[in-house]
């Protein structure tokens, strides 16, 4: 069974002027960090907004991240 990944962008902060990229897969949320995808301990941030795959790709390009990371969101066990 193929699971769908949805992408979100957190609100902008001084540390992250373009927000952070979040992926939601099977009800588990991950944030893109320097060492890859890290599972969020709690619920997704309340102000995070869903974005399209294309918008997530644009975010990666703007921030200098490899686009292949969008296909490497972990599958929850």
Buried (B, 14 or more C-beta within 10 A) or exposed (E): EEEEBBBBBBEEEEEEEEBBBBBBBEEBBBBBEEEEBEEBEEEBBEEBEEBEEEBBBBBBEEBEBEEEBBEEBBEEE
